[in-house]
Amino acid sequence: MGIISRQPQIIENLGKVSVICLDKTGTITENRMQVKVIYAYDSDELIELNENAQVQNKNVLLYGALASEINPFDAMEKAIWEAYHLYIGAKGHEKFKMTFEYPLGGNPPMMTHVYKDGDTTIATAKGAAERIIRVCKLNDKEKNKIIQHVKSLASKGYRVIGVASAAHIASRFPDMQDDFNWQFEGLLALYDPPKKNIAAIFKKIYDARIDIKIITGDYPETAINIAGQAGVLNYNEYATGEEVMKMTENELRQVVKSTNIFARMFPDAKLKVVNTLKATGEIVAMTGDGVNDGPALKSADIGIAMGKKGTEIARQAANLILTDDNLERIVTAISEGRKIFNNLKKALRYIISIHIPIIFTASVPVVFSWAYPNIFTPIHIIFLELIMGPTCSIFFENEPAEENSMQLEPQRSNNKLFLTKELFISIIQGIVIAAGVLALYYYFMSNGAGMEQTRTIVFTTLILSNIFLTFVNRSFSRTIFYTSRYKNNLAFVILIISVFFLAALHFIPFVCNIFQLDGITLGQFGISFAMAFMTVIWFELYKALFE
């Protein structure tokens, strides 16, 4: 299915995910960027890049390209170079020889490349617009004007970055990239469209009662625009990374409940949001692809990395890897997780229910000094375990997902396998079966039946109860009239094997001698059958009335 689970034990949490934290770029969007608008600061003009566009001021694209890798792998840098070649077309950048670089860093981040152009040294930088504005020598009026352009472009869903350049005279480069004599060149607005199927995927996630949180490094206006197109609920309210870090734990607990957009986020802020969601009892899944996502991926209950565009650090920190970066795989993974978790619970609840009558049948006669206190020998217990073990591990393992499994509220508790109600019902099932078996035990023992005959009736009743319980517990909300349509190829096989065991116990003398059984009449078998049926089938009536 294109999903790699690096840690099998996370399957339980996968079925219980209640919140998904998603990055925007490449997760919600196609990660296929295109430069749409250039803002040239010198001429104070906005240039929309279309087939008829004329780019007179080439510096913004030139310096933006020079501040990118020459052979880029990042979608944004690829888009910048494509726009450079398309709208400038010249090879003027080839005369620049890079001599030094400052990697992407800081909060918010920027990166710098230093070039030689003859005897001139030029530094070029690109990064978060507010960071570029901050390092340039601008007055308040100029800053406000640029910020208004940033907000206007971001509100259209564009990812906005700033571009700057600096002439450098000294032979020694500054220790910090901020310390060049930066001149603001302009803005590049890039558009990364939402994936075509993203709204349908989000609907499936919401139908599964799972909340969606967008955690992105982009501007709030950009995140709001894309989130609105993708169908995120309550997308107009947001919190920024700086706001998150200033909040107290109690304040942030309230914010994460009602806010679905977290913008201008950085690693510490992402980690704080994830940890706060977990502290409120949510089971958190988080997607990520970059180095900066590593801490939050590691902290989330389910870290999900992208197999294609994700970094090695992100993949190592994650629990799940989506090999084709398709977000729909998350829905598939949660569905499979819920199926596996539900089937595990079915098997364990069945184990609890069927062991109670075995324990009571072995202990009650001894405690109350019945005439036949030890009706079971070790071979009977071993035989029952040989039936129950394969039934649980094979039959329930192969059960299909229930149709309504992706519309149910996820079990948010990370500490309990069963809810109190679920455990209580399973215990009641076992007690009712035990009461029926012990009633037959006592009745036949008190009315002159020999030990072997009483043993045969009790043993037969237990085996029949086991068969009925297996099929009744295929669902704890749907009746057997519905679950009988489940496609499990082992259902018929389990039924045939159980009937064969029963027939062997009653009609093959060698088997009867091994188990120390005696023949019973058809009427006695009918009584065993009726008691087994009644002590199990009541649960079907309960499901019809109360579930």
C-alpha positions in Angstrom: 0.0 0.0 0.0 3.0 2.3 -0.1 3.3 2.5 3.7 6.3 1.4 5.7 6.0 0.9 9.4 9.4 1.2 11.1 8.0 0.2 14.5 5.3 -2.5 14.6 4.2 -1.4 18.1 2.9 1.9 16.8 -0.1 0.1 15.1 -2.1 0.4 18.3 -1.6 4.2 18.3 -2.3 4.4 14.6 -5.8 3.1 15.1 -6.3 5.7 17.9 -5.1 8.8 16.2 -7.3 11.8 17.1 -5.3 14.7 15.6 -3.1 15.0 12.5 -0.6 17.8 12.3 0.3 18.5 8.6 3.0 20.5 7.0 1.7 22.6 4.1 4.4 22.4 1.4 4.5 19.1 -0.4 1.9 17.6 2.0 -1.2 19.7 1.3 0.3 21.2 -1.8 1.8 19.6 -4.9 5.4 20.8 -4.1 5.4 22.1 -7.7 6.2 25.8 -7.3 6.1 28.6 -9.8 7.2 32.2 -9.4 4.0 34.2 -10.0 4.9 37.8 -8.9 8.0 39.8 -8.5 8.1 43.0 -6.4 11.1 45.2 -7.5 11.9 47.5 -4.6 13.9 50.1 -6.6 11.1 50.8 -9.0 8.3 49.9 -6.5 6.5 47.8 -9.0 4.7 44.5 -8.9 5.3 42.3 -12.0 3.0 39.4 -12.6 4.8 36.7 -14.5 2.8 35.5 -17.4 3.5 34.7 -21.0 3.5 38.5 -21.9 5.5 39.7 -18.9 8.4 42.0 -19.4 10.9 42.0 -16.6 12.9 45.2 -16.8 14.4 45.0 -13.3 16.4 41.8 -13.4 18.1 42.0 -10.1 15.4 40.3 -8.0 15.4 37.2 -10.1 19.2 37.3 -10.6 20.1 37.6 -7.0 17.3 35.2 -6.0 18.8 32.6 -8.3 22.4 33.3 -7.1 21.2 32.8 -3.5 19.9 29.3 -4.5 21.9 26.2 -5.2 23.2 25.9 -8.8 21.8 22.4 -9.1 18.8 22.6 -6.8 16.7 19.8 -5.4 14.4 22.1 -3.5 11.1 22.9 -5.3 11.3 26.6 -4.5 14.9 27.0 -5.8 14.0 25.0 -8.9 11.1 27.5 -9.5 13.4 30.5 -9.1 15.9 29.2 -11.6 13.1 28.3 -14.1 11.8 31.9 -13.8 15.3 33.3 -14.3 15.9 31.3 -17.4 12.4 32.0 -18.8 12.1 35.7 -18.2 15.8 36.8 -18.3 17.2 34.0 -20.5 20.8 35.3 -20.3 23.7 33.4 -19.0 25.0 36.4 -17.1 25.0 34.4 -13.8 27.9 32.3 -15.1 30.4 35.1 -14.6 29.8 34.9 -10.9 32.1 32.4 -9.1 30.9 31.4 -5.6 33.6 31.6 -3.0 31.6 31.1 0.3 28.2 30.2 1.6 26.2 30.6 4.7 23.7 27.7 5.1 20.0 28.2 5.8 19.7 29.3 9.4 18.3 31.6 11.9 14.7 32.4 13.0 13.1 33.0 10.6 15.7 31.5 8.2 17.8 33.0 5.5 20.7 31.8 3.4 23.6 33.6 1.8 26.0 32.9 -1.1 29.1 35.0 -1.7 30.5 35.5 -5.3 33.4 37.0 -7.1 32.6 39.2 -10.1 36.0 40.2 -11.3 37.5 42.3 -8.5 34.1 42.8 -6.9 32.7 40.6 -4.1 29.0 40.3 -4.0 26.8 38.6 -1.3 23.3 37.5 -2.3 20.6 36.3 0.2 17.1 35.0 0.1 14.9 34.0 3.0 11.8 34.8 5.1 10.8 38.3 4.1 10.7 39.7 7.7 14.3 38.4 8.2 15.5 40.0 5.0 13.7 43.2 5.9 15.3 43.1 9.4 18.9 42.8 8.1 18.6 45.6 5.5 19.0 49.2 6.3 15.4 50.4 6.0 13.4 53.0 7.8 10.0 52.3 9.3 8.1 53.8 6.3 9.9 51.5 3.9 9.5 48.5 6.1 5.8 49.1 6.4 5.4 49.4 2.7 7.2 46.2 2.0 5.3 44.4 4.8 2.0 45.4 3.2 3.1 43.9 -0.1 4.1 40.7 1.7 0.7 40.4 3.4 -1.2 41.2 0.2 0.7 38.5 -1.8 0.5 36.0 1.0 -3.3 36.4 1.2 -3.5 35.1 -2.4 -1.8 31.8 -1.2 1.7 32.8 -2.4 4.8 31.8 -0.6 6.7 35.1 -0.2 10.5 35.4 0.2 12.8 38.4 0.3 15.9 38.9 -1.8 18.9 41.1 -0.8 22.4 41.9 -2.1 25.5 43.4 -0.6 28.8 44.6 -2.0 31.7 43.5 0.2 35.0 45.2 0.3 36.8 43.7 3.3 39.0 40.6 2.7 37.4 38.8 5.7 33.8 37.7 5.7 31.6 38.5 8.7 30.9 35.7 11.2 27.2 36.1 10.8 25.4 36.5 7.5 23.2 39.2 9.0 26.3 41.5 9.2 26.8 42.2 5.5 25.8 45.7 4.3 22.5 44.4 2.9 20.5 46.3 0.3 16.9 45.2 -0.1 16.2 44.0 -3.7 12.6 42.9 -3.6 10.2 40.0 -3.1 9.5 36.8 -5.0 6.0 35.3 -4.7 5.7 31.6 -5.5 2.6 29.6 -5.9 2.3 25.9 -4.9 -1.2 24.7 -5.7 -3.1 22.4 -3.4 -3.2 18.8 -4.4 -6.3 18.1 -6.5 -7.7 15.4 -4.2 -6.8 17.1 -0.9 -10.3 18.3 -0.1 -11.7 14.8 -0.5 -8.9 13.4 1.7 -9.6 16.0 4.4 -13.3 15.1 4.3 -12.4 11.4 5.0 -10.2 12.5 7.9 -12.9 14.6 9.4 -15.5 11.8 8.8 -13.2 9.6 10.9 -13.6 12.2 13.8 -9.9 13.2 13.5 -8.9 16.9 13.8 -6.5 18.5 11.3 -3.9 21.1 12.4 -1.8 22.9 9.8 1.7 23.6 11.1 3.7 25.5 8.6 6.6 28.0 8.3 4.7 30.1 5.8 2.9 33.3 6.5 -0.5 33.1 8.2 -2.2 34.7 5.1 -0.6 32.0 2.9 -1.6 29.2 5.2 -5.2 30.5 5.5 -5.6 30.7 1.7 -4.4 27.2 1.1 -6.2 25.8 4.1 -9.5 27.3 2.9 -9.0 25.7 -0.5 -8.2 22.4 1.1 -11.3 22.4 3.3 -9.7 22.8 6.7 -12.3 23.8 9.3 -12.0 27.1 11.2 -9.1 28.1 9.0 -9.4 31.9 9.6 -8.0 31.7 13.2 -4.3 31.2 13.6 -1.3 31.3 16.0 2.3 32.1 15.1 5.4 30.4 16.4 6.4 33.4 18.4 3.0 33.5 20.1 3.1 29.8 20.9 6.5 30.2 22.6 5.2 33.1 24.8 2.1 31.2 25.9 1.9 29.3 29.2 1.0 25.6 29.2 -2.6 26.3 30.2 -3.0 29.1 27.6 -1.6 26.9 24.8 -3.9 24.0 25.9 -6.9 26.2 25.2 -5.4 27.5 21.9 -4.6 24.0 20.4 -8.3 22.9 21.0 -9.8 25.7 18.9 -7.0 26.7 16.5 -6.2 24.7 13.4 -3.6 27.0 11.7 -0.2 27.4 13.2 1.9 29.7 10.9 5.5 31.0 10.9 6.4 27.9 13.0 10.0 26.8 13.8 11.2 23.5 15.4 10.8 24.5 19.1 7.3 25.9 18.5 6.3 22.7 16.5 7.5 20.6 19.3 5.7 22.6 21.9 2.4 22.3 20.0 2.8 18.5 19.6 3.6 18.0 23.3 0.7 20.2 24.4 -1.8 18.2 22.2 -0.5 15.0 23.7 -0.8 16.5 27.2 -4.5 17.1 26.5 -5.1 13.4 25.8 -4.9 13.5 22.0 -3.1 10.8 20.0 -1.1 12.9 17.6 0.2 12.0 14.1 2.5 14.4 12.4 3.9 14.7 8.9 7.3 16.2 8.1 10.0 16.0 5.6 12.8 18.3 6.7 15.6 18.3 9.3 13.7 20.9 11.3 10.7 18.5 11.6 12.8 15.8 13.4 12.1 16.7 17.0 8.4 17.0 16.5 8.2 13.8 14.5 10.1 12.0 17.2 7.8 13.4 19.9 4.5 12.7 18.1 2.7 9.4 18.9 2.9 8.7 15.1 5.6 10.5 13.1 5.0 10.3 9.4 7.8 11.1 6.9 7.6 11.5 3.2 9.6 8.8 1.3 10.4 10.8 -1.8 11.1 14.4 -0.7 11.8 13.7 3.0 15.3 14.0 4.4 17.0 11.0 5.9 16.8 12.6 9.4 13.0 13.0 9.0 12.7 9.3 7.9 14.8 8.1 10.8 12.7 10.1 13.3 9.4 8.9 11.9 7.4 5.8 12.7 5.7 5.6 9.2 7.1 6.4 5.8 4.8 7.2 2.8 6.8 5.9 -0.1 5.1 8.0 -2.7 4.3 11.1 -0.6 0.6 10.5 -1.2 -1.4 12.0 1.8 -4.2 9.6 1.0 -2.0 6.9 2.4 -2.5 8.4 5.8 -6.2 7.6 5.6 -5.4 4.1 4.5 -2.9 3.7 7.3 -5.4 4.9 9.9 -8.0 2.6 8.5 -5.7 -0.4 8.6 -4.6 0.6 12.1 -8.2 0.8 13.3 -8.9 -2.6 11.7 -5.8 -4.2 13.3 -6.5 -2.6 16.7 -10.2 -3.6 16.6 -9.4 -7.2 15.6 -6.8 -7.4 18.4 -9.5 -6.2 20.9 -12.0 -8.7 19.5 -9.5 -11.5 20.0 -8.5 -10.5 23.5 -12.1 -9.9 24.6 -13.0 -13.3 23.2 -10.1 -14.8 25.2 -11.3 -13.2 28.4 -14.9 -14.3 27.8 -14.1 -18.0 27.1 -11.6 -18.5 29.9 -14.0 -17.4 32.6 -16.3 -20.5 32.2 -13.2 -22.8 32.0 -11.9 -21.3 35.3 -15.3 -21.5 37.0 -15.9 -25.0 35.8 -12.6 -26.2 37.1 -12.8 -24.3 40.5 -16.4 -24.1 41.6 -17.0 -27.9 42.0 -13.8 -28.1 44.1 -14.7 -25.1 46.3 -18.2 -26.4 47.0 -17.2 -30.1 47.2 -19.4 -31.4 44.4 -19.7 -35.1 43.8 -17.5 -34.8 40.7 -15.0 -32.1 41.7 -12.4 -32.7 39.0 -14.4 -33.2 35.8 -11.6 -31.9 33.6 -8.3 -33.6 33.2 -5.2 -31.8 31.6 -6.1 -33.2 28.2 -9.4 -31.4 28.2 -7.8 -28.0 29.0 -5.1 -28.6 26.4 -7.8 -29.4 23.8 -9.8 -26.3 24.6 -6.6 -24.1 24.3 -5.8 -25.7 21.0 -9.2 -24.6 19.7 -9.1 -21.1 21.2 -5.5 -20.2 20.2 -5.9 -20.7 16.4 -9.4 -19.3 16.5 -8.1 -16.0 17.9 -4.8 -15.7 16.1 -6.1 -16.8 12.7 -9.8 -16.1 12.5 -10.0 -12.6 14.1 -6.7 -11.6 12.5 -8.3 -12.0 9.1 -11.5 -10.2 9.9 -12.2 -7.3 7.5 -12.5 -3.7 8.7 -16.1 -2.9 9.8 -17.8 -0.5 7.5 -18.3 2.1 10.2 -14.8 1.9 11.6 -13.8 5.2 9.9 -16.8 7.1 11.2 -16.3 6.2 14.9 -14.7 8.5 17.5 -11.1 7.3 18.1 -10.2 6.0 21.5 -8.1 8.9 22.8 -6.6 7.2 25.9 -3.1 6.1 25.3 -2.9 4.0 28.4 -5.8 1.6 28.2 -6.4 -1.2 25.7 -10.0 -1.5 26.8 -12.6 0.9 27.9 -14.3 0.0 31.2 -17.6 -0.8 29.4 -15.8 -3.1 26.9 -14.1 -5.1 29.6 -17.3 -5.3 31.7 -19.3 -6.7 28.8 -16.6 -9.3 28.1 -16.6 -10.4 31.7 -20.4 -10.6 31.7 -20.3 -12.8 28.6 -18.0 -15.2 30.3 -20.0 -15.3 33.5 -23.2 -16.0 31.7 -21.6 -18.9 29.8 -20.1 -20.2 33.1 -23.5 -20.0 34.7 -25.1 -22.1 31.9 -22.3 -24.7 31.9 -22.3 -25.1 35.7 -26.1 -25.3 35.7 -25.9 -28.3 33.3 -23.0 -29.7 35.3 -24.9 -29.6 38.6 -28.2 -30.8 37.1 -26.9 -33.9 35.4 -24.6 -34.7 38.3 -27.5 -34.5 40.8 -29.8 -36.6 38.6 -27.7 -39.7 38.5 -25.6 -39.1 35.4 -22.1 -40.7 35.7 -18.9 -38.7 35.7 -18.1 -39.5 32.0 -21.6 -38.6 30.9 -21.6 -35.4 32.9 -18.1 -34.6 31.5 -19.3 -35.2 27.9 -22.3 -32.8 28.4 -20.2 -30.1 30.0 -17.4 -30.4 27.5 -19.8 -30.3 24.6 -21.5 -27.2 25.9 -18.2 -25.4 26.3 -17.1 -26.3 22.7 -20.5 -25.1 21.3 -20.3 -21.9 23.4 -16.8 -21.4 21.9 -18.2 -21.7 18.4 -21.1 -19.3 19.0 -19.0 -16.8 20.9 -16.5 -16.7 18.0 -19.2 -15.6 15.5 -21.1 -13.3 17.9 -17.9 -11.4 18.8 -17.1 -10.6 15.2 -18.6 -7.2 16.1 -19.6 -5.5 19.3 -22.1 -3.2 17.7 -23.5 -5.0 14.6 -25.7 -8.1 14.9 -24.9 -11.5 13.4 -27.3 -10.8 10.6 -25.0 -8.1 9.4 -21.6 -9.7 10.3 -22.6 -12.9 8.5 -21.9 -10.9 5.3 -18.3 -10.2 6.4 -15.8 -11.7 3.9 -13.6 -13.9 6.0 -12.5 -17.0 4.1 -11.7 -18.7 7.4 -15.2 -18.5 8.8 -16.4 -21.6 7.0 -13.1 -23.4 7.7 -13.3 -22.7 11.5 -16.9 -23.9 11.5 -16.1 -27.1 9.7 -13.1 -27.9 11.9 -15.2 -27.3 15.0 -18.0 -29.6 13.8 -15.4 -32.2 12.9 -13.9 -32.1 16.5 -17.4 -32.4 18.0 -18.2 -35.4 15.8 -14.8 -37.1 16.6 -15.4 -36.6 20.3 -18.8 -38.3 20.1 -18.5 -40.9 17.4 -14.9 -42.1 17.3 -14.3 -44.6 20.2 -10.5 -44.0 20.2 -11.1 -40.3 20.8 -13.8 -40.9 23.3 -11.4 -43.1 25.4 -8.6 -40.5 25.3 -11.0 -37.8 26.6 -12.8 -40.2 29.0 -16.2 -39.4 27.5 -19.4 -41.4 27.3 -22.2 -41.4 24.8 -25.1 -39.0 25.2 -28.5 -39.0 23.7 -29.7 -36.7 21.0 -31.9 -35.0 23.6 -29.0 -34.4 25.9 -27.0 -33.0 23.0 -30.0 -30.7 22.2 -29.9 -29.5 25.8 -26.2 -28.7 25.5 -26.8 -27.0 22.2 -29.7 -24.9 23.6 -27.8 -23.8 26.7 -24.7 -22.8 24.7 -26.9 -20.9 22.3 -28.8 -19.0 25.0 -25.8 -18.1 27.1 -24.1 -16.5 24.0 -26.9 -15.2 21.8 -28.3 -12.8 24.4 -25.5 -10.4 23.4 -27.1 -10.2 19.9 -30.2 -8.8 21.6 -28.1 -6.4 23.6 -26.4 -5.1 20.4 -29.8 -4.7 18.7 -31.2 -2.6 21.5 -28.3 -0.6 23.0 -25.5 -0.3 20.4 
